[in-house]
Amino acid sequence: MKINSLCFATLLATTASSGVLAGWPKWGSSGNNNDEKHVVATVINNDTIENIIHKEKRYVLYNSRRLTGECLPICYDPTPGPTNAPVATFPPISETITEPPVEISTVAPIPDPTAAPIPDPTGTPTKANNNGIVCEDLTQNNNLGYPFSSSMHDTALGATSHWEGCFPDVHSQGTGQSGFDDAIAVFIGGSYTGTSGAEIEGNMVVLGDFDVQSQGPLNVVSAGLGSQITPHPFGDCVKVGGTMSTAKRLEVYFLPPGVGSGVSYQCAMVSKGEASGRNHFPNYMTSVRGFDYKRDASMDMSVYEEQKENLIRKSEYWSTFPTTPHTGITVNENVFTFYCSAEDVIQVFNIGRANLHGSHGSYLFDQYCYGKTILINVRGTGDYTVDAKRMDWTDASGTEHVGGHGAGQPSYGFDSCMNSNILWNFFEAGTVSMVGTDEWQGSILVNGNFNFMTIGQSGRTMIVGDVVQNKGGSEFHNFQFNPPKPLPSPECDDFVPSNPTSPVPEPTSTTAPVSQDPTIVDPSEQTEFEPGAEFDPGNFCNNLAQVHDCDPNRRGVCNIVGFEDAPSCGVGVPTGYYPDLTRCDAYCWCTGTEAPSAYTIVNVGEYYDHKPQGRYYLDGQFGKMNGNGAYGTNGGIPVHINGGMSAEGITRPPGTCGPAQSCYEAGRRYYPWDGCTKYYQCNNGSPSQPQSCSPGTLWDSSINSCNHASLVDCEV
């Protein structure tokens, strides 16, 4: 159990002195204490006593639940499924090549043993390990937190229910409200300025100032086009921690007469600072229908101030999640595609700001993304633009669908269930400007400022800094973030977002994938590798990684981006795969054009084999060149560190990439490998890539075939 003795003692002392066990703050509770005095937080090891106690209380609760055998909601069975072949890692090779033995043994391998071994002894206990998700689940603090993530109802308003399940697609208000959601749809940790716009749907909280200018949005809380899932009436639908002003009348919680209840303006806009602009609201709104636009200097905003800090911590924490194995992105025929893995795990993408600002015309999520949690971490500091272009989706059967908000178009529109599963995490931005003429799908978390300059965004809107809404017709649409596998809070330090266990189908695209996790480099710092000049074969790939500030300790992919139409890997560098000759587990994929290239560090327990059977070297110094080249080839693969490397992979620099297969007996064709779980073939003294035996079988040299493990005396 993770209990620090000092922290636990502090926890006990704290609860004892207060006379009660410290509880968790609930939404809407004031937390005020007239006798409370401001105390400067004591800091231990760069953390406050308050935070330490907070974490330790959670560990006490979590471990007590886990010790009782309870399976917490984000647990899942980590038992790997059987596989007959190694899992292909996406995307080192542009096409799949299966290399059968050159010659067939006279004694055929046994294809299906008649007495299959027991796959898992019944007496073996299930145990947790680092490959499975083992983590606490205090559900109110998962995802974006409570009440900022999934749909909910506020009992203080007398509400007893809320919308359950997927939200309706964006549609007209003509049929009235579709349902209720009292969560905060738009949270702004700084100030809001509505320069130009149309609508903001759902509850809204602004910690700073709120200002709507003459061309700013008209509809607040309700929307002419939206999910039509809005708050219960009689609440404070807009809360402002600073001043509140408007240069126009706002239609707040408007319902057309005769539609639904037909009763409008039944909520309040409240500010802690001065509220100016009340004169724009006619008497029938305030005196008849119950709307109010007022100041409440005593309004407690502490729960929202805490939420701002939580969002900062979560954004930074989630940004550390490694890219999910077997995922990838491509730009092919003007379509930017996200390829998810086939495993039922959280799909983590680490991309760069340049990926979202390019010549592509639309985005597409492939069929393996459907029904899964999708976290897209966007790298990039400073101020930058992302392109809001139509987002399309693929259902579980593999059928692609045209996206967009689809209002009034029954034949298309982005799937609202999938919308609730997506979070875009702009974790290190100064200001993100979302520009375009299409709907942005999914919730967004910006750890900085946000300029909203496209027609719409469907999802939760969580902004740590300031927001400027500055496009005519732009609309925030209320959709929940309620993914099937929740994103954990930062206290969950043993969380593992993915556990790949099953084979993954190759993507259908024939275009080599654009890798993820780019870091933007100033053009003046960009190095162009001209043949015969600055090109250094022995350090070529490693130099690219350093120039683009790729983290040598972070597994996954890092984009290599060119500037001013220059080839991303340098002038004259041909398309190919180049091993990092300073290490065994990394390589560069170069497009040979201005399209982004990539530096990839393969998974733990793997090396990168640059020349498996069937691959060939590039010409000249880009290839092997008698040991003096860059060792570039037309494709490589990740392999197991224990015996997976080909002879070429073993002998290339740095020369420390594991033992090579050896054809040590004249005339012998087959040899066991890796504890007889694999075998390799020799042809004219040259070993081939090891092949795997099926689960439950081992290589039996006596019959030159895979056989039941119980019948094999493994040749060491």
Phi, psi and omega in degrees: 000136184276083179234117175279127187299319180297314181293322181294320177297319178298319178300313181296318180296320181295313181293325181293317182294330181275343179085352179222162174284127182302131181255180180263137178295141179251153180299132177093348178281143187284320182071010182279148176216114185296337181269357186285136177248151179289126181238132177288129184296134172281134185249129176235123179050049177065021177223149181276157176303320181300314180293321180297314179299317179304314181294316185292324176300320181293321179294321178301310181296315183297311183293327177295324178288320183290324181292338177280357179090008182289134174269111183287156190302337179259013172283155168206164184291113182277005183294121182290146175277157180291150177214142181267353183214158178300150179285127178284132179266128181268124012222079179279336184236139185286339175218154182276131179234121176255122185258101175285162175303143181297321177233147182270134179296147178292337175256107186293139175298149179284114185287327185211096182304139184288334179243086185295136179292155178292122186294329183208112181305138185294339182272000182281121181287149174283137180225152178276149176210177185291351177272351180250160178277111178234102188201156178295159177218080168271096197302332182290345181252357176284173179052228182272001179094173182252129005253066186239357189245276182277164178298144181205172175233149183261109182295338178295339178267005183081009182283142180239357182204167177212175180293130178250144176086194182295140177287156174295155173297161175302128181208173184288153178284001186304333179261006178084194182293140174271334181175188187238147176208116182263007177291166177276115182278322181234118177241130181231117182282346176248229181249156178245133175233118177263091181280315179209135181171184184237306192212153171226110185263133177100173177295148184224138175232130178233120180284330179268222181268155178237124183218119174253122180271177190299330178257013181285183184298148180264310184270130178234136181080308175257166183214142175297321172237123180182188177290340184062024170259108188233169183292161169295151181289167172078010177261181173268097188278339174229120178243132185231127181279339179251222178273158181228129181214151176214142179261008182208164172288136178252136174274096186261117181058054182271134171234131180300142178303135178082359179252124183063227177287336180068009181255119186251172169062041183251050171203173186239147169255122188232136177234150177279328176268193183299140177247111181243146180109009180299334182297344180281349184259124181291160184299325184295338176286319187268325186265336184256313189267346176101359177292148174217150179225104195211172174250138173225095186295342181262005183301131182274118180250013188297323181295330180279327174296322176293323179298322178300315178295322178297319180295321178298312181296317181294317180301314180291320181294311181296333179293343180275352181293131180288156177301135179295129177304146176073017170258167178185172176226149176222157167239111185220125180051046174072013180243126176268112187249134171262121176258117177269165178275159180282346181287149180275073182224170175296129181268108182254124174246135174242104183239173180249164183300329180294333179297331185260013180218087185206199186271356181296153183259344181200167174248152178217134172256129185282178188295334181281354176277341187291132177078015183235155173291131182235116176248120180246104177275126183249113178280157176134122179264172177078197181262133180206168184248139170242143185268119175274100178238164186305133178254120179257166184217162181236131180281177186295339180276352180098005179276126179277144181232141175290136184263228188080175180284341169067016181300127180075007181235088186296343184274349179207174183141150181291140183294123184290332175295317179292325178304319183287354182260355190253133172230126174261119185250101176269086199272349182222023184282152167279295175222127175259123176255114179266110190238137176160194180232020181230167181281132173271126186258133178105161179285152179234142175233113182246116178273056183178211180263164185219124172255119184260106186224042171227178189287335182189160172220125181252111182150177172292146180240104184243107185239126180285325183258218183272156176232133171239118175264115192215054171212129178302130180084000183288144186219134168267122182253135185280111172223142182281161167250104186217069186286161182295324174246113186291149172279133188277165174282161183299339178295342184276073190279355177254019182285135174240115188288343182213153179216077185293129182227340187244158180298149182243126178298146177292143176296152183283340182292141178265359179274135180299135186295144169277125185283176187250176173067054179282152171240132185281134181242136177299138183303329180292341180263355183290132179260127174258124184265094179274134181306132176079356181245265183275354183290120180246097188306316185293335183238013187304304184294317180296323177296318178301317180297319181290319180300324182263016173056039177284133182288117182290351181251005182249111181288151185121206187240149181226124184288146174246109190248131177274171181227149176052046176065015177279148176304138188295329179264000181114155182295130175089353180279120184281163175302133179169178180247122187240117178292147170284106188284003176263354181206172186260347193243022184217157179203164175247134171255117181252129182281339183079001180227190177283352177297148182302138172257192185206149169245126186235133170252121187286177187291163175301137180085009181232151167247166175257116178267110187283340184220071173290174182302134179095351179265159181226157180283151172285170184281151170061217184291346177281342176259218184280316178047058177056034178086003182248008183260191181272356178063029178288144179225180176269015175157145177219180181215150170287142180224163179291141182293338181265080172091013182273340187285144172286170179299322178295322179294326180289319188273345179287158178303145009274004177082016183234026189263043171095168180287141179270154171292149184227136175263078192269356177239124181300131177083352180278142185254319186245142179225145175284158180209147175056058178066029179070007175284347179223173174211158175225162185243143177249134176230114181055039176081006181247121182281148177262177177294135179300144177247148184267142169279160179293156178304137180087000179234159177227162178286126181250105183293340182289336179237005182051051181200161171285138185220169176308135182303323182292344182258002187253129169260096191298129177279117182277000000 
